[in-house]
Amino acid sequence: MAIKLGGGGGSASQINEIVYLNNGVSTVTLDDGRVYLKGGVYETTLSTYPDAVTTFVNTGTADSWTMDSGGLGFWKPEGMTHDGTVFWATGYKGNNRDSVRSFNTAGVQQSVFLINGQMSDDTARGIAWDGSYLWVIDKDGAVFKYTTSGTYQNVTWSANAQTGAYASSIEWDGSHFWVLNRNNRTIYKYSSSGVYQNVFFKLDSAFYYPEGVTWDGTNFWFACDGQDIAVEYTPSGTFTGRSFALATTVVSDIALKGVDLWTVGEYKAVNRYVPAIGVTEYYLNGQQGQGNNYVRVK
């Protein structure tokens, strides 16, 4: 679509529509009041452009920490969730020491318990919080239930028939569990007791190696190691067009805390992302949003 930077040309354009401008500035304001932000530029004051698409932006070093402070954490963290108070993470440190550990938002470890009594060495992957208990999944799709003090509840079920040896994450949506297979980019739905519901959907081929998933109360966010981006899908498997770049490299999981999203990587880096207005650096409504791409925000 071509627009005119003088007068009122191009007035048929809609908010959130992407246009291509040969311009280097961050914000373009037209004579008729239309405002466009350049790809990769964010406005963190959400009330500024109330009708524009909301995505997320990394808060930088102020909210970044390492999930191994003082050597207490993991050699390789794999899963992360938040219970409303602390983060819970699962992973391994070698020597048959798969464990679950809790951290506050400053990265200080609060508790730890081992889970090798239930799974083999170096197999712990995702973790979910259902409001009362923690659920840990191993790479082969076996799921185990624990209290926050680490007591195994003698409850287990398996997603192996769907995931095989590539289970990477587990999430609770308030009534059902969802288990992610990283290799085939597919997520599967289970009852609270682990019965497969014959419901699944696959991420678009553009988004590969999804390692983690979290539920925000309406939609899912997937953290994709293939491109270091997070992408949003509805429960019926439709890509919403929203995505954002991840600061965490070799990402292993994504978690929701309040309205913010957090990621953890296999190199132990934890990063925070807050809601923001602007153009995603990767995809918006099926189009790339960087370079000379601009999105209308007002």
Order of alpha helices (4+ residues) and beta strands (2+ residues): beta-beta-beta-beta-beta-beta-beta-beta-beta-beta-beta-beta-beta-beta-alpha-beta-beta-beta-beta-beta-beta-beta-beta-beta-beta-beta-beta-beta-beta
